[in-house]
């Protein structure tokens, strides 16, 4: 089934489908995302299964979804 040797490491990627779907539904909106390193504010520009792209003025942040604690859309 797998083409790797039995003693070699296997790459595993965790996908959080509900967080991913929620982030995709608010692309183009301003959010506050709290991470293990602190909050990030800005507009969601893109979402991939493993990260979200946030833009605030001239700065772009690539935040790993696994580091997100909570997301709050700004009104």
N, CA, C and O atoms as a CHARMM CRD file, in Angstrom:
* protein
*
  300
    1    1 UNK  N      0.80900  -1.18300   0.00000 PROA 1      0.00000
    2    1 UNK  CA     0.00000   0.00000   0.00000 PROA 1      0.00000
    3    1 UNK  C      0.86000   1.25700   0.00000 PROA 1      0.00000
    4    1 UNK  O      0.58500   2.19300  -0.75100 PROA 1      0.00000
    5    2 UNK  N      1.90500   1.29000   0.84000 PROA 2      0.00000
    6    2 UNK  CA     2.79800   2.43400   0.88600 PROA 2      0.00000
    7    2 UNK  C      4.09800   2.06700   0.19800 PROA 2      0.00000
    8    2 UNK  O      4.56400   0.93100   0.29300 PROA 2      0.00000
    9    3 UNK  N      4.68800   3.04600  -0.50600 PROA 3      0.00000
   10    3 UNK  CA     5.92000   2.76900  -1.23300 PROA 3      0.00000
   11    3 UNK  C      7.16500   2.99900  -0.38500 PROA 3      0.00000
   12    3 UNK  O      8.27800   2.78500  -0.86500 PROA 3      0.00000
   13    4 UNK  N      7.00400   3.43000   0.86400 PROA 4      0.00000
   14    4 UNK  CA     8.15000   3.67300   1.73000 PROA 4      0.00000
   15    4 UNK  C      8.57700   2.38600   2.42600 PROA 4      0.00000
   16    4 UNK  O      7.77900   1.47600   2.64900 PROA 4      0.00000
   17    5 UNK  N      9.86000   2.34600   2.75800 PROA 5      0.00000
   18    5 UNK  CA    10.36400   1.21300   3.53000 PROA 5      0.00000
   19    5 UNK  C      9.72900   1.24500   4.91800 PROA 5      0.00000
   20    5 UNK  O      9.43300   2.32600   5.42600 PROA 5      0.00000
   21    6 UNK  N      9.51300   0.09500   5.54100 PROA 6      0.00000
   22    6 UNK  CA     8.81800   0.06900   6.83600 PROA 6      0.00000
   23    6 UNK  C      9.54300   0.81000   7.95500 PROA 6      0.00000
   24    6 UNK  O      8.90000   1.23500   8.91500 PROA 6      0.00000
   25    7 UNK  N     10.86900   0.98100   7.86300 PROA 7      0.00000
   26    7 UNK  CA    11.59900   1.64500   8.94000 PROA 7      0.00000
   27    7 UNK  C     11.85000   3.13200   8.67200 PROA 7      0.00000
   28    7 UNK  O     12.48300   3.79600   9.49300 PROA 7      0.00000
   29    8 UNK  N     11.37200   3.66900   7.55200 PROA 8      0.00000
   30    8 UNK  CA    11.58600   5.09000   7.27100 PROA 8      0.00000
   31    8 UNK  C     10.42500   5.91500   7.83200 PROA 8      0.00000
   32    8 UNK  O      9.30300   5.42000   7.93800 PROA 8      0.00000
   33    9 UNK  N     10.69800   7.18100   8.19200 PROA 9      0.00000
   34    9 UNK  CA     9.63400   8.01600   8.76100 PROA 9      0.00000
   35    9 UNK  C      8.55000   8.32800   7.72500 PROA 9      0.00000
   36    9 UNK  O      8.82900   8.43100   6.53000 PROA 9      0.00000
   37   10 UNK  N      7.32200   8.47600   8.19900 PROA 10     0.00000
   38   10 UNK  CA     6.21400   8.79300   7.31900 PROA 10     0.00000
   39   10 UNK  C      5.68600  10.18200   7.68200 PROA 10     0.00000
   40   10 UNK  O      5.49700  10.48900   8.85900 PROA 10     0.00000
   41   11 UNK  N      5.45000  11.01500   6.67300 PROA 11     0.00000
   42   11 UNK  CA     4.93100  12.35200   6.90500 PROA 11     0.00000
   43   11 UNK  C      3.43300  12.28400   7.18700 PROA 11     0.00000
   44   11 UNK  O      2.67600  11.63700   6.46400 PROA 11     0.00000
   45   12 UNK  N      3.02700  12.96300   8.25200 PROA 12     0.00000
   46   12 UNK  CA     1.62000  13.02300   8.62900 PROA 12     0.00000
   47   12 UNK  C      1.24000  14.49400   8.73200 PROA 12     0.00000
   48   12 UNK  O      1.96200  15.27700   9.34800 PROA 12     0.00000
   49   13 UNK  N      0.11200  14.87800   8.13500 PROA 13     0.00000
   50   13 UNK  CA    -0.33600  16.26500   8.19200 PROA 13     0.00000
   51   13 UNK  C     -1.71800  16.31300   8.82500 PROA 13     0.00000
   52   13 UNK  O     -2.64800  15.65400   8.36100 PROA 13     0.00000
   53   14 UNK  N     -1.84400  17.09500   9.88400 PROA 14     0.00000
   54   14 UNK  CA    -3.11700  17.24600  10.57200 PROA 14     0.00000
   55   14 UNK  C     -3.91000  18.36600   9.90700 PROA 14     0.00000
   56   14 UNK  O     -3.41100  19.48200   9.76200 PROA 14     0.00000
   57   15 UNK  N     -5.12100  18.07500   9.51000 PROA 15     0.00000
   58   15 UNK  CA    -6.00900  19.08400   8.93500 PROA 15     0.00000
   59   15 UNK  C     -7.20000  19.23600   9.86800 PROA 15     0.00000
   60   15 UNK  O     -7.81800  18.24900  10.26700 PROA 15     0.00000
   61   16 UNK  N     -7.51500  20.47600  10.21100 PROA 16     0.00000
   62   16 UNK  CA    -8.67100  20.75000  11.06100 PROA 16     0.00000
   63   16 UNK  C     -9.79000  21.25700  10.15400 PROA 16     0.00000
   64   16 UNK  O     -9.85900  22.45300   9.86900 PROA 16     0.00000
   65   17 UNK  N    -10.67100  20.35700   9.69700 PROA 17     0.00000
   66   17 UNK  CA   -11.63800  20.72700   8.65500 PROA 17     0.00000
   67   17 UNK  C    -12.61700  21.82600   9.05100 PROA 17     0.00000
   68   17 UNK  O    -13.00000  22.62600   8.19800 PROA 17     0.00000
   69   18 UNK  N    -13.03400  21.89400  10.30600 PROA 18     0.00000
   70   18 UNK  CA   -13.99600  22.92600  10.70000 PROA 18     0.00000
   71   18 UNK  C    -13.33700  24.29900  10.78100 PROA 18     0.00000
   72   18 UNK  O    -13.93900  25.29300  10.37400 PROA 18     0.00000
   73   19 UNK  N    -12.12000  24.36900  11.29500 PROA 19     0.00000
   74   19 UNK  CA   -11.39300  25.64400  11.32900 PROA 19     0.00000
   75   19 UNK  C    -11.10900  26.09900   9.90000 PROA 19     0.00000
   76   19 UNK  O    -11.29300  27.27100   9.57300 PROA 19     0.00000
   77   20 UNK  N    -10.66700  25.18400   9.05500 PROA 20     0.00000
   78   20 UNK  CA   -10.38800  25.49300   7.65000 PROA 20     0.00000
   79   20 UNK  C    -11.64800  26.02800   6.96000 PROA 20     0.00000
   80   20 UNK  O    -11.58300  27.04800   6.27400 PROA 20     0.00000
   81   21 UNK  N    -12.78500  25.36000   7.13200 PROA 21     0.00000
   82   21 UNK  CA   -14.03700  25.79000   6.49600 PROA 21     0.00000
   83   21 UNK  C    -14.48500  27.15400   7.02000 PROA 21     0.00000
   84   21 UNK  O    -14.95600  27.99100   6.25000 PROA 21     0.00000
   85   22 UNK  N    -14.34300  27.37700   8.31100 PROA 22     0.00000
   86   22 UNK  CA   -14.71700  28.66800   8.89000 PROA 22     0.00000
   87   22 UNK  C    -13.85500  29.78300   8.32300 PROA 22     0.00000
   88   22 UNK  O    -14.37200  30.83200   7.93600 PROA 22     0.00000
   89   23 UNK  N    -12.54600  29.56700   8.27100 PROA 23     0.00000
   90   23 UNK  CA   -11.65100  30.58400   7.72100 PROA 23     0.00000
   91   23 UNK  C    -11.96100  30.86000   6.25400 PROA 23     0.00000
   92   23 UNK  O    -11.94000  32.01300   5.82500 PROA 23     0.00000
   93   24 UNK  N    -12.25100  29.80900   5.47700 PROA 24     0.00000
   94   24 UNK  CA   -12.59700  29.99400   4.05600 PROA 24     0.00000
   95   24 UNK  C    -13.86800  30.82500   3.90800 PROA 24     0.00000
   96   24 UNK  O    -14.00000  31.59000   2.95200 PROA 24     0.00000
   97   25 UNK  N    -14.80100  30.68100   4.84100 PROA 25     0.00000
   98   25 UNK  CA   -16.07500  31.39700   4.73400 PROA 25     0.00000
   99   25 UNK  C    -15.94600  32.89100   5.03900 PROA 25     0.00000
  100   25 UNK  O    -16.85500  33.66200   4.73000 PROA 25     0.00000
  101   26 UNK  N    -14.82900  33.30800   5.64100 PROA 26     0.00000
  102   26 UNK  CA   -14.65600  34.72700   5.97200 PROA 26     0.00000
  103   26 UNK  C    -13.46600  35.35700   5.24800 PROA 26     0.00000
  104   26 UNK  O    -12.91800  36.35500   5.71400 PROA 26     0.00000
  105   27 UNK  N    -13.06500  34.78300   4.11500 PROA 27     0.00000
  106   27 UNK  CA   -12.02100  35.40400   3.28700 PROA 27     0.00000
  107   27 UNK  C    -12.49900  36.79100   2.88300 PROA 27     0.00000
  108   27 UNK  O    -13.65100  36.97000   2.48800 PROA 27     0.00000
  109   28 UNK  N    -11.60300  37.77500   2.98500 PROA 28     0.00000
  110   28 UNK  CA   -11.94200  39.15400   2.63700 PROA 28     0.00000
  111   28 UNK  C    -12.45700  39.97300   3.80400 PROA 28     0.00000
  112   28 UNK  O    -12.69400  41.17200   3.65900 PROA 28     0.00000
  113   29 UNK  N    -12.63300  39.34700   4.96100 PROA 29     0.00000
  114   29 UNK  CA   -13.11700  40.06000   6.14600 PROA 29     0.00000
  115   29 UNK  C    -11.96700  40.28600   7.12300 PROA 29     0.00000
  116   29 UNK  O    -10.98000  39.55000   7.13100 PROA 29     0.00000
  117   30 UNK  N    -12.12000  41.32500   7.94800 PROA 30     0.00000
  118   30 UNK  CA   -11.13100  41.60500   8.98600 PROA 30     0.00000
  119   30 UNK  C    -11.37300  40.68300  10.17100 PROA 30     0.00000
  120   30 UNK  O    -12.51600  40.41500  10.54000 PROA 30     0.00000
  121   31 UNK  N    -10.28200  40.20200  10.76200 PROA 31     0.00000
  122   31 UNK  CA   -10.37000  39.27900  11.88800 PROA 31     0.00000
  123   31 UNK  C     -9.28700  39.58100  12.91100 PROA 31     0.00000
  124   31 UNK  O     -8.30100  40.26200  12.62900 PROA 31     0.00000
  125   32 UNK  N     -9.50300  39.05700  14.09500 PROA 32     0.00000
  126   32 UNK  CA    -8.45300  38.94100  15.10200 PROA 32     0.00000
  127   32 UNK  C     -8.25200  37.44900  15.29000 PROA 32     0.00000
  128   32 UNK  O     -9.20200  36.71900  15.57000 PROA 32     0.00000
  129   33 UNK  N     -7.01300  36.99400  15.13500 PROA 33     0.00000
  130   33 UNK  CA    -6.67600  35.58600  15.32700 PROA 33     0.00000
  131   33 UNK  C     -5.71300  35.50200  16.49900 PROA 33     0.00000
  132   33 UNK  O     -4.63500  36.09500  16.46700 PROA 33     0.00000
  133   34 UNK  N     -6.09800  34.77300  17.52500 PROA 34     0.00000
  134   34 UNK  CA    -5.20000  34.57600  18.65800 PROA 34     0.00000
  135   34 UNK  C     -4.40400  33.30500  18.41600 PROA 34     0.00000
  136   34 UNK  O     -4.96500  32.25100  18.11500 PROA 34     0.00000
  137   35 UNK  N     -3.08900  33.42100  18.55000 PROA 35     0.00000
  138   35 UNK  CA    -2.20100  32.28200  18.33500 PROA 35     0.00000
  139   35 UNK  C     -1.40800  32.01900  19.60200 PROA 35     0.00000
  140   35 UNK  O     -1.49200  32.77700  20.56900 PROA 35     0.00000
  141   36 UNK  N     -0.65000  30.95600  19.59200 PROA 36     0.00000
  142   36 UNK  CA     0.20000  30.63800  20.74000 PROA 36     0.00000
  143   36 UNK  C      1.28300  31.69500  20.94600 PROA 36     0.00000
  144   36 UNK  O      1.88800  31.75300  22.01600 PROA 36     0.00000
  145   37 UNK  N      1.53800  32.53600  19.93200 PROA 37     0.00000
  146   37 UNK  CA     2.53600  33.60900  20.03800 PROA 37     0.00000
  147   37 UNK  C      1.90900  34.98200  20.23900 PROA 37     0.00000
  148   37 UNK  O      2.62800  35.97700  20.33300 PROA 37     0.00000
  149   38 UNK  N      0.58100  35.05600  20.30700 PROA 38     0.00000
  150   38 UNK  CA    -0.10200  36.33600  20.48600 PROA 38     0.00000
  151   38 UNK  C     -1.08000  36.60800  19.35500 PROA 38     0.00000
  152   38 UNK  O     -1.14900  35.84600  18.39000 PROA 38     0.00000
  153   39 UNK  N     -1.84700  37.71100  19.47500 PROA 39     0.00000
  154   39 UNK  CA    -2.88200  37.99600  18.47900 PROA 39     0.00000
  155   39 UNK  C     -2.32500  38.56800  17.17500 PROA 39     0.00000
  156   39 UNK  O     -1.28500  39.22500  17.16000 PROA 39     0.00000
  157   40 UNK  N     -3.04300  38.30100  16.08300 PROA 40     0.00000
  158   40 UNK  CA    -2.74000  38.85400  14.76600 PROA 40     0.00000
  159   40 UNK  C     -4.03600  39.46700  14.24600 PROA 40     0.00000
  160   40 UNK  O     -5.07100  38.80300  14.20700 PROA 40     0.00000
  161   41 UNK  N     -3.97400  40.74200  13.84600 PROA 41     0.00000
  162   41 UNK  CA    -5.14000  41.44100  13.30000 PROA 41     0.00000
  163   41 UNK  C     -4.92100  41.67000  11.81600 PROA 41     0.00000
  164   41 UNK  O     -3.78800  41.86300  11.37400 PROA 41     0.00000
  165   42 UNK  N     -5.99900  41.64800  11.04500 PROA 42     0.00000
  166   42 UNK  CA    -5.89500  41.97800   9.63200 PROA 42     0.00000
  167   42 UNK  C     -7.00400  41.34300   8.82600 PROA 42     0.00000
  168   42 UNK  O     -7.96600  40.79900   9.37000 PROA 42     0.00000
  169   43 UNK  N     -6.84800  41.42400   7.50300 PROA 43     0.00000
  170   43 UNK  CA    -7.83600  40.87100   6.58500 PROA 43     0.00000
  171   43 UNK  C     -7.35100  39.52400   6.06500 PROA 43     0.00000
  172   43 UNK  O     -6.18900  39.37300   5.68500 PROA 43     0.00000
  173   44 UNK  N     -8.25100  38.55200   6.05400 PROA 44     0.00000
  174   44 UNK  CA    -7.89900  37.23400   5.51400 PROA 44     0.00000
  175   44 UNK  C     -7.81900  37.34300   4.00200 PROA 44     0.00000
  176   44 UNK  O     -8.79600  37.70600   3.34800 PROA 44     0.00000
  177   45 UNK  N     -6.65900  37.03200   3.44800 PROA 45     0.00000
  178   45 UNK  CA    -6.44500  37.08800   2.00500 PROA 45     0.00000
  179   45 UNK  C     -6.54600  35.71800   1.34900 PROA 45     0.00000
  180   45 UNK  O     -7.00200  35.60500   0.21100 PROA 45     0.00000
  181   46 UNK  N     -6.12200  34.67200   2.06400 PROA 46     0.00000
  182   46 UNK  CA    -6.13900  33.32300   1.48500 PROA 46     0.00000
  183   46 UNK  C     -6.12500  32.31400   2.62400 PROA 46     0.00000
  184   46 UNK  O     -5.66500  32.60300   3.72800 PROA 46     0.00000
  185   47 UNK  N     -6.64000  31.12500   2.33200 PROA 47     0.00000
  186   47 UNK  CA    -6.64700  30.04200   3.31600 PROA 47     0.00000
  187   47 UNK  C     -6.23600  28.76100   2.61200 PROA 47     0.00000
  188   47 UNK  O     -6.77600  28.42700   1.55700 PROA 47     0.00000
  189   48 UNK  N     -5.29700  28.05700   3.18100 PROA 48     0.00000
  190   48 UNK  CA    -4.85000  26.74500   2.70500 PROA 48     0.00000
  191   48 UNK  C     -5.09900  25.74800   3.83200 PROA 48     0.00000
  192   48 UNK  O     -5.34200  26.16300   4.96500 PROA 48     0.00000
  193   49 UNK  N     -5.04400  24.44500   3.55600 PROA 49     0.00000
  194   49 UNK  CA    -5.31400  23.46200   4.61700 PROA 49     0.00000
  195   49 UNK  C     -4.40000  23.58900   5.84000 PROA 49     0.00000
  196   49 UNK  O     -4.78200  23.18600   6.93900 PROA 49     0.00000
  197   50 UNK  N     -3.18400  24.14900   5.65800 PROA 50     0.00000
  198   50 UNK  CA    -2.25600  24.23100   6.78800 PROA 50     0.00000
  199   50 UNK  C     -1.96900  25.64600   7.27000 PROA 50     0.00000
  200   50 UNK  O     -1.37500  25.80600   8.33700 PROA 50     0.00000
  201   51 UNK  N     -2.36800  26.68700   6.52800 PROA 51     0.00000
  202   51 UNK  CA    -2.08800  28.05100   6.96500 PROA 51     0.00000
  203   51 UNK  C     -3.11700  29.03900   6.42400 PROA 51     0.00000
  204   51 UNK  O     -3.86700  28.74100   5.49500 PROA 51     0.00000
  205   52 UNK  N     -3.13000  30.22300   7.03500 PROA 52     0.00000
  206   52 UNK  CA    -4.00100  31.31900   6.60600 PROA 52     0.00000
  207   52 UNK  C     -3.11000  32.53500   6.36100 PROA 52     0.00000
  208   52 UNK  O     -2.14000  32.76100   7.08400 PROA 52     0.00000
  209   53 UNK  N     -3.45100  33.31700   5.32900 PROA 53     0.00000
  210   53 UNK  CA    -2.68500  34.51500   4.98500 PROA 53     0.00000
  211   53 UNK  C     -3.48000  35.73000   5.45400 PROA 53     0.00000
  212   53 UNK  O     -4.61900  35.93900   5.03700 PROA 53     0.00000
  213   54 UNK  N     -2.86500  36.52700   6.32700 PROA 54     0.00000
  214   54 UNK  CA    -3.47800  37.72600   6.89100 PROA 54     0.00000
  215   54 UNK  C     -2.68100  38.93300   6.41600 PROA 54     0.00000
  216   54 UNK  O     -1.45100  38.92900   6.46800 PROA 54     0.00000
  217   55 UNK  N     -3.38200  39.97200   5.95200 PROA 55     0.00000
  218   55 UNK  CA    -2.70000  41.19400   5.53100 PROA 55     0.00000
  219   55 UNK  C     -3.18000  42.35800   6.37300 PROA 55     0.00000
  220   55 UNK  O     -4.38200  42.55800   6.54800 PROA 55     0.00000
  221   56 UNK  N     -2.23400  43.12400   6.89400 PROA 56     0.00000
  222   56 UNK  CA    -2.51900  44.33900   7.66100 PROA 56     0.00000
  223   56 UNK  C     -1.60000  45.42500   7.12900 PROA 56     0.00000
  224   56 UNK  O     -0.39000  45.38700   7.35400 PROA 56     0.00000
  225   57 UNK  N     -2.17300  46.39400   6.42200 PROA 57     0.00000
  226   57 UNK  CA    -1.42400  47.45900   5.75400 PROA 57     0.00000
  227   57 UNK  C     -0.40600  46.82900   4.80600 PROA 57     0.00000
  228   57 UNK  O     -0.79500  46.09100   3.90100 PROA 57     0.00000
  229   58 UNK  N      0.88700  47.10000   4.98900 PROA 58     0.00000
  230   58 UNK  CA     1.92000  46.55600   4.09500 PROA 58     0.00000
  231   58 UNK  C      2.50500  45.24200   4.59800 PROA 58     0.00000
  232   58 UNK  O      3.41600  44.69800   3.97400 PROA 58     0.00000
  233   59 UNK  N      2.00300  44.72600   5.70200 PROA 59     0.00000
  234   59 UNK  CA     2.54700  43.49200   6.28000 PROA 59     0.00000
  235   59 UNK  C      1.65200  42.30200   5.94700 PROA 59     0.00000
  236   59 UNK  O      0.42500  42.39500   5.99400 PROA 59     0.00000
  237   60 UNK  N      2.29000  41.18600   5.60900 PROA 60     0.00000
  238   60 UNK  CA     1.57600  39.94200   5.34000 PROA 60     0.00000
  239   60 UNK  C      2.04700  38.90200   6.33900 PROA 60     0.00000
  240   60 UNK  O      3.24700  38.73600   6.55500 PROA 60     0.00000
  241   61 UNK  N      1.09200  38.19700   6.95100 PROA 61     0.00000
  242   61 UNK  CA     1.40200  37.17700   7.94100 PROA 61     0.00000
  243   61 UNK  C      0.88800  35.83200   7.45000 PROA 61     0.00000
  244   61 UNK  O     -0.24500  35.73000   6.97800 PROA 61     0.00000
  245   62 UNK  N      1.70900  34.81100   7.55800 PROA 62     0.00000
  246   62 UNK  CA     1.33200  33.43900   7.23100 PROA 62     0.00000
  247   62 UNK  C      1.24100  32.69000   8.56000 PROA 62     0.00000
  248   62 UNK  O      2.25900  32.41100   9.19300 PROA 62     0.00000
  249   63 UNK  N      0.02400  32.36800   8.97400 PROA 63     0.00000
  250   63 UNK  CA    -0.20600  31.76500  10.28800 PROA 63     0.00000
  251   63 UNK  C     -0.58400  30.30100  10.10700 PROA 63     0.00000
  252   63 UNK  O     -1.52500  29.98300   9.38100 PROA 63     0.00000
  253   64 UNK  N      0.14600  29.41700  10.76400 PROA 64     0.00000
  254   64 UNK  CA    -0.19100  27.99000  10.71800 PROA 64     0.00000
  255   64 UNK  C     -1.50200  27.75300  11.44900 PROA 64     0.00000
  256   64 UNK  O     -1.68500  28.22500  12.57100 PROA 64     0.00000
  257   65 UNK  N     -2.40600  27.03000  10.82300 PROA 65     0.00000
  258   65 UNK  CA    -3.70600  26.76100  11.43800 PROA 65     0.00000
  259   65 UNK  C     -3.54200  26.00600  12.75700 PROA 65     0.00000
  260   65 UNK  O     -4.34100  26.18700  13.67600 PROA 65     0.00000
  261   66 UNK  N     -2.52200  25.16800  12.85600 PROA 66     0.00000
  262   66 UNK  CA    -2.30600  24.41600  14.10100 PROA 66     0.00000
  263   66 UNK  C     -1.92000  25.32500  15.27000 PROA 66     0.00000
  264   66 UNK  O     -1.98800  24.89700  16.42300 PROA 66     0.00000
  265   67 UNK  N     -1.51300  26.58000  14.99500 PROA 67     0.00000
  266   67 UNK  CA    -1.14300  27.52800  16.04600 PROA 67     0.00000
  267   67 UNK  C     -2.31100  28.41100  16.47400 PROA 67     0.00000
  268   67 UNK  O     -2.17800  29.18200  17.42500 PROA 67     0.00000
  269   68 UNK  N     -3.45600  28.31600  15.79100 PROA 68     0.00000
  270   68 UNK  CA    -4.60000  29.17500  16.09200 PROA 68     0.00000
  271   68 UNK  C     -5.34400  28.65800  17.32200 PROA 68     0.00000
  272   68 UNK  O     -5.65200  27.47100  17.42600 PROA 68     0.00000
  273   69 UNK  N     -5.62700  29.57800  18.25400 PROA 69     0.00000
  274   69 UNK  CA    -6.40600  29.25600  19.44800 PROA 69     0.00000
  275   69 UNK  C     -7.87000  29.62700  19.21300 PROA 69     0.00000
  276   69 UNK  O     -8.76500  28.82000  19.46600 PROA 69     0.00000
  277   70 UNK  N     -8.11500  30.85500  18.72800 PROA 70     0.00000
  278   70 UNK  CA    -9.47400  31.26600  18.37500 PROA 70     0.00000
  279   70 UNK  C     -9.43300  32.32300  17.28100 PROA 70     0.00000
  280   70 UNK  O     -8.40200  32.95100  17.04200 PROA 70     0.00000
  281   71 UNK  N    -10.58800  32.51000  16.61400 PROA 71     0.00000
  282   71 UNK  CA   -10.74000  33.49100  15.53800 PROA 71     0.00000
  283   71 UNK  C    -11.97300  34.32500  15.84400 PROA 71     0.00000
  284   71 UNK  O    -13.02300  33.78700  16.19700 PROA 71     0.00000
  285   72 UNK  N    -11.84100  35.66500  15.70400 PROA 72     0.00000
  286   72 UNK  CA   -12.98900  36.54400  15.92000 PROA 72     0.00000
  287   72 UNK  C    -13.09600  37.52500  14.75600 PROA 72     0.00000
  288   72 UNK  O    -12.23100  38.38700  14.59500 PROA 72     0.00000
  289   73 UNK  N    -14.14800  37.40500  13.94200 PROA 73     0.00000
  290   73 UNK  CA   -14.35800  38.41000  12.88600 PROA 73     0.00000
  291   73 UNK  C    -14.64200  39.77100  13.51900 PROA 73     0.00000
  292   73 UNK  O    -15.35400  39.86600  14.51900 PROA 73     0.00000
  293   74 UNK  N    -14.07300  40.82600  12.92200 PROA 74     0.00000
  294   74 UNK  CA   -14.34700  42.18100  13.40400 PROA 74     0.00000
  295   74 UNK  C    -15.61200  42.68700  12.73700 PROA 74     0.00000
  296   74 UNK  O    -15.88400  42.35900  11.58200 PROA 74     0.00000
  297   75 UNK  N    -16.39200  43.48900  13.46600 PROA 75     0.00000
  298   75 UNK  CA   -17.64100  43.99600  12.88100 PROA 75     0.00000
  299   75 UNK  C    -17.47700  45.39200  12.33400 PROA 75     0.00000
  300   75 UNK  O    -18.43000  45.96500  11.80800 PROA 75     0.00000
